[in-house]
Amino acid sequence: MSDKNLSPDVASPPSDQATSGAQRAGAMLRQAREDAGLHVEALAVALKVTVKKLEALEAGRIDLLPDPTFARGLAASICRGLKLDPKPVLDLMPGIAGERREVAPPAINARFEPGAAASGSSALRSSPSPAMWIVAVLLLGALAIYLWPGMGGSPADADNGSAATPMGAPSTVTESVTPAEPAPAAAPTVVEPAPVAPAPAAVAEPAPLLQFVAKSETWVQVTDATGATPLRRSLVAGETVTAAGTPPLNVVVGRIDAVEVQVRGEPRDLRTIAKNNVARFEVK
């Protein structure tokens, strides 16, 4: 079979030019992240993607990502987070393949052919269903009962109505009114003031387990022993947050020079355990 018989829908492998462009775009993203002092894991937490996808994008391995559209969107999100112009990066990445097919509308002068629905509706109009006959019989029966003479009331009701006392007639029942004796005056009640209880002494609140005070933009993630994540977010300058959970707590701090960390009210120096300006430690 010759090459001319191959289907045009089969995707061809990426060219060397597209691969080199993706690698250069990934290198630009990696350099911008390292200049910002942001670890790849902290960036993955912020973008809610896996570390493997970020590493594949920075290595220019677009084939390891779901599709080029996802790769370009992820690159644009990284540029926005790092305050980088996305145009030079996106210009180096491969474009989005695919064609849009349009469905031609029917001709305006096409002849309309009535189908089976029209014939079915005409059949319904010509022959009423049994349900319609039942409803008609019930309506006729209700009308006959309403118009039948003597059905409006019974003789017993008429007798009871004639024996009733006419409205507005004076009543023959007399009531005797006995003057009530005045009640003896009650003795005045003396109310003694209740003793005032002394105010309870103020109880000092314990210091939070973890506290973060941001001096500039940074990232923080806290995971407890149950696998829950009580804190995972970015902080802006002047923001203070606390975290608690089931110890031990695993803590990841991005850009340690931009945040002050306190554990149970005591400051924690992260410079001795930091790597690439990212610190990881455990609170028991």
Secondary structure, DSSP 8 states (H G I E B T S, - for coil): --GGGS-TTS-----HHHHHHHHHHHHHHHHHHHHTT--HHHHHHHHT--HHHHHHHHTT-GGGSS-HHHHHHHHHHHHHHTT--HHHHHHHS--------------TT------HHHHHHHHHHHS--HHHHHHHHHHHHHHHHHHSTT-S--HHHHHHHHHS--TT----------------------------------------SEEEEESSSEEEEEE-TTS--SEEEEE-TT-EEEE--SSSEEEEEE-GGGEEEEETTEEE--TTTEETTEEEEEE-
